[in-house]
Amino acid sequence: MGRYMKRFTVVAVILLVAVGSVACSSKRKPLVPLALADPGVTSQAVTWTAQGTQAYQVKQFEEAKQYFEQALVAAPESGQAHYNYALALNALGEPAEARKHFLDAANLAPGDKTIWDSPVLAPYGDPGTNTRTKDRPYGTQRPTFGGMPRQR
């Protein structure tokens, strides 16, 4: 009977390790604003982003939204600026508008893992497979994520 107990113990330990690693890997990192990384971004946009980040970190989401909006106006082609603005909108309970900016962020910064881990994009998988949707022609098929036709 000792031999079976030893096998049972080994199997139990393996299962516990497997379940533990799955549970740990499913935890999301906290959502934090990103620094503007695009070349040509004005110093004023960087300053507004820093101020918005400070406000966001102390849960002053309305103030953060205002700073991030100013940064977005100054750097409309920055995926990080759209992402930061979306974070503030999401925190303020404006999911529809936040979703739009999360998607804009993904299109402007394809492959940025932090952006793809955002609440609206995480279910769609690997950012390495992302292509900008506005570069794709419209089809007659029912749209899927990003208005792209289904792959068969």
N, C-alpha and C positions, 0 to 999 in steps of 0.2 A: 504494500500500500504506500510506502514511502516514495517509491519511484513515480507513482501517479501524482502524488502530491507535489513532487518536485516539478514535473511537467506542467501541472496546473499553475503553479506559481510562476514559472517562466512565461507561459502564455498570458497570464494575468498582467505581469509586468509589461510585456510587449504591448498589450492592448491599452494599458494606462499611458504609456509613452506616446502611442499613436493618437489617442484621444486628446492628450494634453497638448501635443504639437499642433493639432488641428484647431483646438480652442484658442491657443495663443496666436496662431497665424490669422485668425478671423477678426482679431481686434483691430479697429481702425485707429490710425494716428489722429491726434486732435487736429482740427482744421485751423490752420494759421495763415495769415496773409503772407504773400510772397513779395520779395524785392523785385523791382522792375529790372529785367535782364536784357531788354531789347536795345540794340545800338541806336544811338540818336535820340534817346529819351531825354527830355529836358531835365535840368537840375530841379526845376520847380515841381515837376511830376514826381521826382524821387522824394522831394521834401514832403509833398502831400501824402505820398504813400507811407512814409515814415510816421507822420502824424496820425494817419488813419490806423496804422498798425498799433500805435500806442493806445489809441482810443479803443480799438477792438479788443486788445488784451485786457483792458480793465472793464470790459463789457459795456462801453459807451457806444452802442451800435449805431445810434442815429448820428452821432458825431463822426464815427468812422465812415458811415455811408457818405456823408458830405465830403470828407477828405478824399475818399476813394473815387467819388464822382468827379471831383476836380482833376484828379490824376488821370482818370479815364478820358476826360475831355482833352487834356494835354497830350495823352498818348493813346489815341483810339485804336491803334494797330497792335497794342501790347496785350498778349494773352494774360499776362500776370495782372494787368490793370483790370481786365474784365473779371478775372477770377476773384480778386480782392473785393470788387464791388458786389459780386454775386454772394460772397461770404456774408457781407453786411446785410444784404437784402434777405438772405436765408435766415440770418439771426433775428431779423425784424419780422419774420413771418410773412414774407412776400415771395412764396415759392415759384410762382409763374414767371415773374420778372427775373428772379435769381436763375432759374433754369435757362432762360435765354442767354444770360451772360456767361453761365458755365459752358454752354455750347459754343458761344463765340470764343471763349478762352481756349477751348479744345481745338477749334479750327485755326486759331491764330498761333497756337503753340503745340503743334502735333508732336506727340512723343513725350510730353512733359508728364511724368508719372504722378506728380503731386496734383496737377489739374485733373488727371484722369481718375484719381482717387476721390474726387469731390462727390458729394451725395448723389447728384443726378447722373454722373457718368460711370461710377464704379461698377454698376451692373453690366456694363457693355464690354468689359474685358481689357485686353492688352492694348496700351496706347501705341505700340509699335506698328499696329495694323491700321491706324487711323490715316485717312486721307481727307483733305479739305473738301467738304461737301459742295461748296459753291463752284468747284472746278469740274464737277460731274454734271453731265446733261440730265435733264429730267426725262423720266421714262413714263410708260403708260401703266406700269405695274403698281400695285399697292405699296406705298412707301414704308420703309422700316426706319430704324434709328438714323437721324440726320437726313431723311429724305432719299436715302440711297436704295436702289433696287435690291431685292433679295438675291443672294448668291445661290446658285444651284449646283 
